[in-house]
Structure formats: structure tokens, C-alpha cells
Amino acid sequence: MYDHRRLGRELDLFDTDPLMGAGLPYWLPDGAIVRHTLEEYVRDVEREAGYRHVYSPVLGKRELYEISGHWAHYSDDMFPPMELGGEGSEDVVLRPSLCPHHALIYRSRSHSYRELPLRIAELGGMYRSEPSGVLGGLTRVRAIQLNDAHVFCTLEQAVDEARGALELIARAYADLGIRAHRYRLSLPGEGGKYVADPDLWRRATALLRQALDGLPYEAVEGEAAFYGPKIDVQITDPAGREATLSTVQIDFHQPERFGLHYIGADGAKHRPVMVHRSVIGSVERAVAHLLEEHGGAFPVWLAPVQLVVLPVAEGQRPQAEELVRRAARAGLRAELAGEGSLGARIRAARLVPYQAVIGEREAAQGLAAVRLRDGRRPGELPYGELLDRIGERVAARGTGLWAAAAPA
């Protein structure tokens, strides 16, 4: 059983400092590689699925969140407003969510029914004023990098868009090696934190149930967003603890609040439906789960170091350096491990997907003796073939280490 906080420090991925404050971890170089690679993966699969990416400010006027409903229903979890002085002073707030900003982006241009569904995505910062007592590692933080998207569509398109989001989530989980997950339909409960509109809840819930048709799920009261029901994709870590990573929501509330519309085939204005969707949730929580799920042995394409090259003796250092350079030119992340005994270096690189050992004989023939982190030894390969095989695994963005056709 692994703790991502311990692994994160041991592997030099992230850390904290009292001067930065609780719940505000910083990313070290290897951690930044993991984060950047994960973010680029998400952008790539979203582009393939028809999403267009935007950037929006991390600040917004208090009035923006009053319109969206966050101020009335969510202000206890928000940082207090900051007054910007001078002429025309105004209160601005660190955003607790990206959806009001995306509603404004949609509203900034007129739209025809022919443009819908319009899919807007962003990997953007959001902020929550979490109590100090609940903060820990990467799972509960105050500054969050959220993989968020909003689909503006017709009522008739909403179920298919929600299903498409669930398919995208399933694809990402397969690529990332996330195994244990289940679906939860999160409904409103007692209390005043929810928008008081029974028809809104009835319609949105009915659509989400259609999107879940054929999938096993559990309906749970009290876990909905304040503006509508949602599908939570629940993951389980190796210790058996459950958390929400990805979500899909159908929202009638914010399109109404922001006066969103599109021009229909009849030439009249119609209200779009807003589908909120996150494939991996926050980058912080996703990395925390992947660390614990894989014990620090990330899938090849996500690993901060993909190949470590180990010269047996100083005489083979030139050949080892050449292999590292060739790996870099091939777009792979490789390092030279040349200090200490060979056994110690092999043990230190146990989480690196591939090890290339170069002794006197291998150096003379332009070969590397290949070791995989799962214990397999495919044998000696020319540098070019080794790098091609690793490149194939990286490009596949899966969890396998070696092609089926590899030597035994």
C-alpha cells in the first residue's frame, strides 16, 4: 500500500513549504514533467473528441458569481473578495469554478443551432478556501488545476453529449491504468444549498439516467452540485478509500441565469443546455491517485524518466552518452546513471520503465542489454531498435511495457 505524499517526496515530484502556505504544494522538475505530460494528453484526447480550448482569468467580479449562484450557495468555500481600489473600485474573487467564465465566453458571440454542440475545454486554475485540518498532499489543496469542459447543446443532444463524456473518461482510465471505478448518480438532499427549482432537478436527472442506461450505477442523495445533479465517477485507491475523480453534469440553471441562447432552425431564440464534464478532475488528485495506483511506476508515456542508461565501467561512458543523446533526439526522456556500483544503480532505477546496460562487449558492437522494470530481459538490441520499441510504447499511450513481438 502506497502513500502518494511519501512517494512524491521520495521521487522528487512535489513538496511544500510553510512560507507558501498549507494546501499549496509546488512541483519539482520530475513532477512538472508528469503534470505537463498528463495535461498534454488530456488536451490531445479532447481535441480528437471535438473540443476547442480556451483560457480564462482566474479572477472574476463578485457579481459574476452572484449571477452564477456560487455566491449564494458556495461562498463558504470561496476566498473572500479583494477590493481593487481607485476610480470605479470593485470586488474581485479568486474563481471557485470555471463554468461561469465559459458561460461568458459562449455569450460573447451569437450562435446558430448548426454550430451545436459547441464544446469548450480548459485546463485552468480554481481556488477553494479549504480548512487547514482537511488539507493533505495533492488530494486536498487550495489551488487546483482543473481539467474542465462545458458543452453547449440542444436539449435533444444532451444525452449523447453526456454519454460521449463517459466514453472519453473510460478511454482515459484505460490509458492511465486506473482500474477500480464505479458510477454514482448524485442527487440533491435536504438543506438549502441547492437551487430551488423542482422542474430543473427532474429534467436534468431524467437525462442523466438516460446517459447511464446500460451502466451499473448507484443513486445517492446529498452529493449533487448546487445547480443540478451529476454523474460522479468514483475511484478506489489501493487502501480501499473512495474518491470522486471525474464528473458529468447536466445544467439548466446557468444558461438561464446568464441568458444564453442560440438561433434555432425556426429563426427564434432557444435556451441551450450546458453539460459540465471533467475527464481526470483536478491534475493534483489525478497524479496522487496514479502514484498510489502504480506505486510510482507510471505508464511508460507518463514516466518522468523513460530510459536509464548504465555503463558498466568508465570506458563505456561515451557510448552511454551517445545513447542518451539519441534518445533525446527521438523525443524520449533518458538519463545516464554512471556513479556507484552497477547493482546499486540498477536498484535505484527500479521504477524506470527501461534500463540499458552497456558493457565492454556491448559498446564494441553498438548494443545495449535491455532490462524492463517488471524483471524481463528482452536481450541485447542495437540502439536504434531499442529506441524504436520504446517510442512505439510511448506513442501507444497505454500501460504495456513491451510489444508482443519482442524477443523472449
N, C-alpha and C positions, 0 to 999 in steps of 0.2 A: 504494500500500500504506500503510495507516494503523496507527499505534501508539496504542492506547487511552490509554496513560499521557500521551502528549503531547497528544492531543485533550482528555482530561479536564481538563488544566490550562489549555489554550487556551480552552476553552469554559466554564471556571469551574464544573465539575461536581463535582470532588473534589480533595483534596490530602492531604498527610501532614505530620507534624511530629515531629521527633526526640523531643520530650517526651511524645508519645503512644505512641511505640514503633513498631518495624518491624512491618509487616503489619497496621496498624490505621489505615486511611485514614478521613478524615471527609468528609461530604457537604456541599457548598456549596448555597445555595438552589436554583439551577437543577438541580443533581444530585439534590437531595431531591425536586424535582417529578417527575423521571424515575423515581426509585425508588418514590415513593408511587403514581404512576400505574400503574406496572408491577405493583406489589403489589395494587392495587385490581382491575386487570384479571384477575389470577390468581384472586383471591377470587370475582369475578363468574362466571368460567367454571367454577370448581369448584362454586359454589352451583347453577349450572344443571345440573351433572352429578350432583347429589345429595349433595355433601359438606357436612358440618357443621363449622364452625370452632371451635377451642378455643385457649386459651392455657395454657401450662405453664411452670414455673420453669426458669431457665437453670442452676440448681444442683440436684444430687441427691446423696444419700448414696453413699459409695463402695460400700456393699452393693448398691445398685440396679444398678450397672454390673458388679458381680461376678455377680449373678443373670443379667443380660442376656448376659454373656460378653464385654463390652467390656474389662473389666479384665484378663482372661486373654489376650485376643487383640489388644487395640488400645491398651493402656496407654502404649506408647511414643509415641503421637500425642496423648496427653491431657496437660493441665496437671496438676501434682502436687496431691494433696489439700490442702485447707485445714482446719486443726483449729479448730473452734468451741469455745472454752473455756467454763468454767463447769460447773455441775452437769449431768451427763449429756452431757459433751462428745462430739462426733462429728466424723468426717471428711466433708467435702462436696467435690464435684468440679464444675468447670465442665463442662457436658454436652458430649460429643463427637457426640451423635446425639439425635434426638427420639423414636426408636421405643420406648425403654424407658418414657418418660413416657406415651406414647399407650397402651402396654400396660396401665399402671396406670389410666389413665382408663377403658379398656374394662372392666377388672377391678372397678372401683368400683361397678358396677351389674350386676344379673343380666340376662341376655339370652335371648330366645326365638329359635328359628330363623326366626320370622316377621319379626324385625327385620333379618335379614341379607339382603344385605350392609350393614354399618354402616361408613360412610365418614367418617373423622375427618381433618381437614386443619388445618395451622398454618403460618404464616409466622413462624418463630421463630429465635432466636439459638442458635448452636452454636459450639464453640471447639476449635481444634486447635493443638497446640504445634509448629508448623512450624519447621524450622531457618531461621535468618536468611538463609542463602545461597540458598534457593529462593523467597523472598518477592518479590513484584513487582506493582505496580499493584493491580488488583482481582481478578486471576486466582488469586493465591496469597496468602491473608490468614489471620490468626489468629482473627478474629471474623467469623462468617459468618451472614448472614440467609438461612435455608434455606426454600425452598418445599417442604414435605414433607407427605405424607399417608399414612395407613395404612387399609387396608380389611380389616375382619374379616368373613370369609365362610365358607361351607361349602366343602368340597372340590370339589363339583360347580360352584360359582360361580367358582372361582379363575381359570380360563382366560378366561371372559368379562370378569372384572374387569381382568385384565391387558390384554386387547385394548382394553377401554374406555379404559384409561390411555394406551395407544399412540395411540388416536384423539384423545384430548384433547391430547396432545403435538403431533400433526400439525396440529391446528387452531391451536394457539398459534404454532407456527412459521410458518404461513401468515399469521397476523395480524401477526407481528413482522417478517416479511420474511427469515426465516432459511432459506436455500436449500439449502446443501450439508450433507446429513447422511446417515448410514447406521446400520444396526443391527448391534450386536455382542452375541453371547451369551457372557457372561463366566463362565468355569468355574474350578474350583479348579486349583491347580498343586501342585508339590512344596513341602514345607516344613510347619511346624507351626502356621501362623497360622489354619488352618481347623478348624471343628468336626469332630470325628472321628465321623461318622455316615454311612456309605456309603448307607444307605437314604434318609436325608434328601436327600442330593445327587441320588440317582437320581430320586426322585419329583418334586422341585422342577424339575429340569432337563427332565424329560418334559413337565411342564405349560407351562414357558416355550417349549419348542419348539412346542407346540400353539398358543400365543398368537402365535407368529411365523409360523405357517403361511400361505403366500402372500406373505410379505415376503422380500426378499433380505437375508441376514444372514451373518455370519462368526462361527464359534465360536472363541474364544481362551482358552487356559488361563492361569491365574495372575492373572486380573483379577476374580475373584469377591469378594463380601463374605465375611467370615469365617464367617457363619452360613448362606450359601446363594448360589446362582447368581443372576445378574441380567442383564437386558437393558440395555445401555448405548446411548444414542442419541448417536452421535459426530458432532460438528460440525467443519467445516473453515473456518478463517479465510482472509481474502484472501491471506495469505502461504503458505497450504498447510499450516499447522500444525493438528493434530487434537487435540481435547479432548472429554471427556465433559460434556454439559450435563444431560441428563435420564436418569432410570433407572426401571426397573420390576423389582421383585424379588418372589419368592415364598418365604415363610419358614415352615417348620415348627418351627424351633428355639425362637424366643422364646415362641410360645404354650405350648410345653411347659414352658419354664423358669419362666414366670410362672403356670402353672396356669390358663390361660384356658379358659373353656368356655361353651357355650350349651346351652339345653334343647331337644332335638330333638322331632320330632313324636311320638316314642315315649315322651316323658317322661323320658328318660335324658340324662345329661350327655355332650356331644361336644366335641372339641377344634376350635376354628376354625382356619382358615388365615389368615395375615397377609400381605397384599400391600402392599409398600412401593412408593411411587410419587412421583416428583417431575416436575412439568411443565417448569419452567425451571431446576431445580437451585438454585444459590445466586443471589441477586439480584446480587451483586457480579460473578460470572462472566458472567451473562446481559447485564448492562449493558456490560461490557468487550467482549463479542462483538458486541453491537449497535452500539457505537461504531465498531468496525473494519469491520463488515459494511456499514454505511451511511455511513462517513466522517463521522460526526457529524450527518448529515441524517436524524434519526429520523423514523419514520412520523408523520403529522400528529397522531394522537391521543396520541402519546408525547412529542412535541417540547416542551421546556420553554417556548418561546415559539412560538405558532402563527401569530400575525399581527403584523407590524410596520407601523405607520402613519407615513408620511413626508410631512409638509407641505413643499411646495416652498419656501415663504417664511414668515416670521413671521406674516404676515397670515392664513395658513390654519391656524395653531395651534389656534384654538378649535374648528374643525370636526374637526381630527385628534383632539383630546382627547375630543370627543363620540363619535367612532367607537370610541376605546379604551374609554370608559365603557360604550357599548352592547355591545361585545364581552364585557366582564367580566360584565355582567348576563345575557348569553346563555351564560355558563359557559365562555367561551373565554379563552385566555391571550394577551393582547395588550400591546404596548408602543409607546410613542411614541419615535421617533428624530428629534430635531429639531436636533441640533448637527452642524456641519460641512457640507461641500458635499453636494448630493443624490447625486452619483455615489459619493462615499465612503460615505455612509450605505447606499446600495443594496449596495455591495460588502461592507460589514460585516455585513449581514443576509442574506448569500448562503445560509446554511443554514436560515433560517426558511422554513417552507412557503409563506407568503403575504406579499406586500408590497402595501400600499395607498398609492398616491401621490396626494396631494391638492394640486392647483394652484389658481390663481385661478378658472378656469372650472369645475373640478370642485366647488370649495367653493360656488360660487354655485348649483349645481344639485343639491347633496346627493349627489354621485357620488364614486367612488374609482376611479382607474386601477389595475387589478389586474395584478400580476406574480406568476408562480409560480417557485419556485426552480429548476425544470427549464428555465427560459427562455421558457416560453409566456406570452402576454399575452392573457388572455380578454377584455380590453376594459374599458370603464367600466361600473360597476354601482352601483345605489343601495345605501346602507349595509345595509339590511335584507336584500336579496337576497344580498349578499356574505356576510353573517354566516350566513344560512340555508345557503348552499352549503358553507361551512366546517364548520358544525355537522353537516351530513349526513355529511361525510367523517370527522369525529371519531366520530360515533355508529356508523359502519360498522366502525370499528377495523380497517381494512385498510391497505394500503400505497399506494392510489391518491391522487392529489392533487386530481383534478377529476372531476366526474360526466361521463359520456359525452355528456350532452345539453348541456354547456356550450358557449357560443359559441366559434367557432374563433379 
